[in-house]
């Protein structure tokens, strides 16, 4: 994937919303999924792969026991895809990766950790319509029948009811699907959540994308720009208080909001004519 380095707030927004105009419908509707990371050297490795070997054989055990010990009404219905989405949402190692439809939510995750403000961050941008053009015929037919661009759990279940059935669809060529989870809680809704999932638990998405140019790009967010982006997101109410509803999110927002800025340049130490930072 190509890297695009931005140098201003306006350039960042222009890059994130580039290509959003859809002439047939006369609307701005981006077909990109976004994933913000606070460190640019973080790749698209899943939490399952990070477990270490033999992670490929542990996937079924993890999900089976998650379902066994979770409350009975944790998800609507019994779809394995709803269970997998719930498990990912609550931190179980899975083959899924978190994405969002919202460029601003992705910006938040790229700037949420002030300890990393001295290092470049990144926002991965992947065109899920182009990704889905490479799907096996059975999965493409489901999208076409629904006139949809991404999958729901119900749509995936029509073709594959289990992970082994899903993996078997790949044949010789691995593929990626983007799945919109059900509205399990306010956090999923407010984060405009989307998950990606490979056709094998051992395939890394960044390697798969590298072999298929033109499916997306990565925006490098320079360390020098992070404070401006962060402050403007706070002004726009894109904060932990909103994206992680509840007292934990409120506490995280307040802790970060009142963390002093660490000067890195003379301009930071002596802003022109500005007084003390504002307080709520």
Secondary structure as UniProt FT lines:
FT   STRAND          2..6
FT   HELIX           9..16
FT   TURN            17..19
FT   STRAND          21..22
FT   TURN            23..26
FT   STRAND          27..28
FT   STRAND          32..37
FT   TURN            40..41
FT   HELIX           47..50
FT   HELIX           55..69
FT   TURN            72..73
FT   HELIX           80..89
FT   TURN            90..91
FT   STRAND          96..100
FT   HELIX           103..110
FT   HELIX           114..116
FT   TURN            117..118
FT   STRAND          121..127
FT   HELIX           128..132
FT   TURN            133..134
FT   HELIX           137..146
FT   HELIX           153..157
FT   TURN            158..159
FT   HELIX           163..168
FT   TURN            169..172
FT   STRAND          176..179
FT   HELIX           186..190
FT   TURN            191..192
FT   STRAND          193..198
FT   TURN            201..202
FT   HELIX           205..210
FT   TURN            213..214
FT   STRAND          216..221
FT   HELIX           223..235
FT   TURN            236..237
FT   HELIX           240..243
FT   TURN            244..246
FT   HELIX           247..257
FT   HELIX           266..269
FT   TURN            272..273
//
